[in-house]
Amino acid sequence: MKLKILTLFLILTIVTAFAQTSDADSSPRVLNKASLAMRAAKDGYVRVIVGFKSDSYPELIGASRRAGLNTKGTARARAAEKADAAVKAETRKSREKALEAVDSRHFVINRAYDYTPEAAMEITVEGLSELSNNPLVEYIVEDVPRKLPETVSAPYAGIDSTGQIGADTLWTSGYTGAGWYVAIIDTGIRRTHEMFAGKNIIEACFSSLNDCPNNSSNLKDVIGAAAHYESTYYSYDHGSHVAGIAAGNGPVQKGVAYDADIIAVQVFSKFESQLNCGNRFPCVLSYPSDQKAALEYIYSRRNTYNIAAVNLSLGDGENGGYCDTDDLLYTRAINNLTYADIAVAVAAGNEEYCGAVGTPACIQNAIAVGAVDYTDQEADFSNYLKDVLDIYAPGVGINSSVGGGDSDYEAWNGTSMATPHITGAFALFRQKSGIVSVNQLLTAMKNTASPVSHECTVHGDESRINADNVASAISNNARVNVSINSDDIYVNSTELTLNITGADSLGINGYYISETGSVPTVSQFTAVAPETNISITDESLSLSGSNGLKSVYVWVKDLNENISLPASDTIILDTVAPYVVSITPSNNSTNVSRSTNISVRFSEPVLASSLTASNLSLTNQSTLEAVTSGNLTISGNTVTFNPASDLSAGTAYTVNISTGVTDLAGNALSSAGQSYFVTSSAASIDDEDNNTDSGSSGGGGGGSGCAAGSSSDYLLLGLMLFTGIALKRRKI
């Protein structure tokens, strides 16, 4: 009895200690740290998603998004590949750098993301402590499996919902979604159903519990990868129903964009117990880490397929406002897709909230979708939050494909059914005008929508989509595109050249260029001879203002004085020469490890192609021979050279950096840099301090191995000793 009381006392003590820990400004955000610690102590590990700090990431992902907007032509395709490679290198480096300070026995990486500096991990109690005190970690949040919104089989099938939103009007004009893909992130798909006959269906699966085909945790671009589970699992065919609404094309029943193709991504895992599923078990649940992997997969395929929109008819929670800063799991991934002109439509949820929506519908760049019935009455189950919910669509009595057989249909209710109406509509809009941004289309969607009778007492003017009205709004505008300096990302001069193209059936007779997004008046346009298709090359523009990100906007107008929606391109102006901040080993260092790497930190990122053997060299002063064999890597502002073999013992070396090194804009190094050092006479010892610090790294890295523990760390150790907890280990 005394032992039980002591154990309980220690558990309460450790929970209190974790709860009272005061994080410094540089410390990671750890959501429910005490709960994470207790779960890790009980189970041996806890599933988390960890975000890592990266100063270079915002700039690099911005370049990746822009490069992917137009990849026609070999040069642009290569530029997009290069931009993506830079992002992947930076996310990998930020992750590896942060985890250098964490004992490898204390964590397992389940998913390492390429396009966001994050990883899904399993960590022990010790790993939680190490990560929680790591200044290179941005946040830690538990990876908790989430259920689908509740959907109810409707007692009747409502009127044709595609007609209710005006999709059939667009069909008669030839806009059916042909040439575009919609991505359905859900429970998978019954690809043999008659609604999907003849379609190109790209499949992928992400399941943390290894429930993908062949008992794998992920499977990409393989037929059958997104096959749904057995019918014994509740909600097993949810994805088939959603996909049919967005893009199905059956003998009688048609989806909104019935000629669009489908990317089906299965992100659910099987759960057998009532503890996980409630009264409806067995069931399928989805880890946020798997959903993030799916969103990243779609982003990685944006230059391979014409992707109009992503559908997320999933989520839970109760959020009374935008959650971008509070719910970090989805924000970056959704932003990446949106800024790459791929809409992300998300179900608001079915909990009847007046004043809240679920996650990830609360992300600002997500298009949060509510449900109405066939009379445009808001469904009583549909969650609502003024100014956060974006649009309504039919979600009551919606008939679509299900998993029982290849010709089976059911009518269901839910915001899950409303959301694919928006997803499919984006494919129609993209077929009509592929260059209009997501935000422009959403604005047009809101401005042309039909009124809704709201259930909630306090409400705004959020309305139901009219797809035909949206198409009319964007068709009244000529189309225009602009590129700066042949799609360069950086420039070191304020003098630019623009290439402008435009098309309009009436004929374009003028264009206007500006550094602001303010719509011009007709009198401000530069006149050109009327043409249905125009191409203006090498148009000059002088940038105003100081260095930094610059945007250029272009409009054209037609013979009826209709002004187009603006096209825009961005460029980073940088006229400042880079300089060497530090070199490691530092100048005049001695007793340097023979296995040392050469690290040069610049004031800003430098151009990889300028790091030639003549511009950055390591020379043996005894033989005057350059060390050329090795691996050169770039992470942010730091360039690291890892020689292929150990340096010679007791030998002097010099590192030389010439002014031929340039930054990303082409500015040459302001002055050359040099460092002289002498290697140790003894064999290199990996863990010894070989006096290779440049003096600038300080104590923030956390890699000394014997850092002082916090009070909660010591209490945690006491808990483990007194209770005899044996932490489960996994082979790495």
C-alpha positions, 0 to 999 in steps of 0.5 A: 500500500505504501509503495502505491501511495509513493508511486502516486505521489511521484506521478503527481509530482512529475505532472506538476513539475512539467505543467509548471515548467516555464519555457524561455522565448527560445524554447520549443512550444510543447503542447500538453507536456505533462500529458506527453511525459506520462504517456511516454512513461506508461507506454514506453514512447509517445507519438509526436510531430516535431517542428524544427527551426529554419531561418532559410525555409520561408524564402526557399519554400516561397521560391518552390511555390512560385517555380511550380506555378508555371513549368511549361518549357524545359528551363522552367521545369528545371528551375522548379526541380532546383527550387524543390531540391533546395527546400528538401535539403534545408528541411533535412538539414534543420532536422538533422542539426536539431537531432544531433543533440538527442540520443538516438536511442530515445527516438524513432522517425516515422515520417520525415517531411520534405517540404516542411521542417517537421517530422513524425516521431516516437519518443521516449521520456528522455527524448521528450526532455531532450527535445523540450530543451532543444533551441533548434526545435520549434514545437512538439505536439502529440500525433493523435488519431482522429475520426471522420465527421459523423455521416448519416444515411439520408432517408431520401435523396435530395434533388440533383445537387449538381444542378443546385449549384449550377454545374450542369450549366457549365457542362453545356458550355463544355466545362466538365473538369477535363484535363484536371485532377481532384485529390481526395484524401480520405479512406480510399476508393473503390476504383472499380465502381461504375462512377470511376470507369475510364478515369485516370486514378492515381493512388497512394496510401499513408498509414502509421499502423502499416495498414497499406497494402503489403503491410506497409506504412506508405505506398505511392503511385501504385494501382490498388494503393488506395483500396478501401478496407473491409466493410466491417470497419465503420466508414470504410467507404467514406472516400468512395462516396466523396470521390463520386460527388467531386468527379464521378461519372456513372451511367445515371449519377454524375459528380460536379466535375465528371470528366476530371481525373482523381488522385485518391490518397488513403490516410486511415488506419484500422482500430479494433477496440471500443476505447478508440472507436466508441460504440462503432467498432471496429473503425478507421481513424487517421493520424495527422502525421499521415494526413500531412504526408498526403498533403505533401505528396500532392504538393510533390506531384503538382508539376506532374499533374494538373491538380485543381483542388484537394478535398479533406472531408475529415477533421474534428475539434472545436475552434472559435477562430483561425487556428494557424498559430495554435494548430501547427500540424496543417498550416504549412502544408495547406499554405504550400498548396494554396500558394501553388494555386491548388485549393484545399477544401475542408469540411467544417464538421457536423457537431452543430456548433454555432461559433466553431469549426473543426480542424483543419477547417480553422486554417485561414487558407483552407476553404471551410465548407458548410452544408445546406439542404435542397432549399438552401436552408443551413443543415442543422448539423453543420458547424458554423463560425462567422468570418471563418466558414467560407462557403456552403454547398449541398450536404443533405441527401447527397447520392453517390457511390459506396463500397458494397458493389460496383453499382451501389449508391447511397444518400448521405448527409454531412459537411463531408458531402458538401465539401467535394462540391467545392472541390469539383467546382474548382476543376470546372473553374480551372478548365475555364481559366487555369491562371486565376489564383485560388484566392481570386476564385474564392473571392468570385465564389463568395461574391456570386453565391446565393443566400442561405437561411442560417440556423445560428442566431449570430451569423454573417452573409456566408452563402451557397456556391453558384458555379455558373456565376463564378465561371461568368465572373472569371470569363468576363476578364481577359487572361494575362500572364507575366514573368520577370527576368525569364523567371529568375528568383533573385536579381541584383539590379533594379532594372527588370525585363518583363515578358507578358502574354494575354488572350481574349476573344474580343481582342486585347488593346492595352496593358498596365504594369504596377508594383501595387495590386491596386486596380488601374483605371482604363485611362492608365493603360498603355495602348497596343494594336488589338489582338486576340493573343498578345506577346510582349517581350523585354518590357522594361521596369525600374523597381522602386524602394529598398532590397527585399521581396518585390511584386509586379502586377500586370493587367490587360483590357479588351475592346469593350474596356473589360479589365482582366484580373491581375497576373503577378510575379515576384522577385527578390532584389538583393544589391548587397555583397555577401561576406564571410562570417566565420570559418571552422576550423578558425584561423590559427587553430591547432590540434585539429581533428584529422576527421574535421569538416570545413565549415564556412558561414556566410552572411547570406545563402550563396550560389552553389554553382559559384562554389568551384574548386578555385573559389573554395579550396582546402590546401595541404601546405606541405605538398601544396596540393588541394584536397578535392575529394569530398562532399560539399553541402549547403544548409542556409548560410553555411557551406560544409566540405566533408573530405573523403578521407582523414587529413594528414597528421600534424600538417598545416592546411589553409582554407581559401575563399575567393571573391568568385563566390556569389550570393543567389542574386549574383553579388560577388563576395565583398572580400576573400576569406582565409583560415590556417590550421594544423591537424593533430599529430595523434589519430583522430578521436571523434568525441574529443574537443579538438579546438575547432570552434570558431567561437561563435557557436556558444552553448545553444546547440545542446550537444555537450552530452552533460547539460544540466537537467531541469527539475522536471528531468530529475523528478522524471528520473526518480519516477522511473527508478521508484516505479520500476518502469521499463521503457519499451525500446524499438530498434532503429 
